[in-house]
Amino acid sequence: MPLEIVSFKHISRILEVTDSLGLNREWVEIPLSPERPGVIRRLTNGQLEIFVDADQLFKDWLGALPKHIRLVQGA
């Protein structure tokens, strides 16, 4: 079933991942509307913008999140 809104619970789980990677929460943006496909990108101001994928199971998407963040960071 497609995800229609990113809830506080989803955001909390995403922030657990970004915390584990040592990212400052002030530099992470998580829009409440998921996208098709989800996107993780660095903004021109240096912040990390994380759009949850609307069509993928959240737990699967979350499991791949660290890899995608590292790719965006060039690590």
C-alpha positions in Angstrom: 0.0 0.0 0.0 1.5 3.4 -1.0 2.6 5.7 1.8 0.5 8.9 1.7 2.1 10.9 4.6 5.3 10.8 6.5 4.3 10.5 10.2 6.1 11.6 13.3 6.9 7.9 13.9 8.5 7.7 10.4 10.5 10.9 11.0 11.7 9.5 14.4 13.0 6.3 12.7 14.7 8.3 10.0 16.4 10.6 12.6 17.6 7.5 14.4 19.5 6.5 11.2 20.9 10.0 10.6 21.9 10.2 14.3 23.8 6.9 13.9 25.7 8.4 11.0 26.7 11.4 13.1 24.5 13.9 11.1 23.3 17.0 12.9 19.5 17.1 13.0 19.5 20.8 12.2 21.0 19.9 8.8 18.4 17.2 7.8 15.1 18.1 6.1 12.3 15.5 5.9 9.3 16.6 4.0 5.9 15.2 5.1 4.9 14.2 1.6 6.6 11.1 0.2 7.7 11.1 -3.4 7.7 8.7 -6.4 10.5 7.7 -6.3 12.0 8.7 -3.0 15.0 11.1 -3.2 17.9 11.9 -1.0 20.0 14.9 -2.0 22.3 17.6 -0.7 20.8 21.1 -1.0 22.9 24.1 -2.1 23.0 25.2 1.6 24.6 21.9 2.6 21.5 20.4 4.2 20.4 16.9 3.5 16.9 16.5 2.1 15.3 13.1 2.5 12.0 12.3 0.6 10.6 9.0 1.7 9.7 6.7 -1.2 5.9 6.5 -1.5 5.8 3.1 -3.2 8.4 1.1 -1.3 7.7 -0.5 2.1 9.0 1.9 4.7 11.1 -0.7 6.5 12.8 -1.7 3.3 13.4 1.9 2.3 14.7 2.7 5.8 17.1 -0.3 5.7 18.7 1.1 2.5 18.8 4.7 3.8 22.4 4.7 5.3 23.8 3.5 1.9 21.9 6.2 0.0 23.1 8.9 2.5 26.7 7.8 2.1 26.4 7.9 -1.7 25.0 11.5 -1.5 27.8 12.5 0.8 30.4 10.9 -1.5 31.6 8.4 1.1 
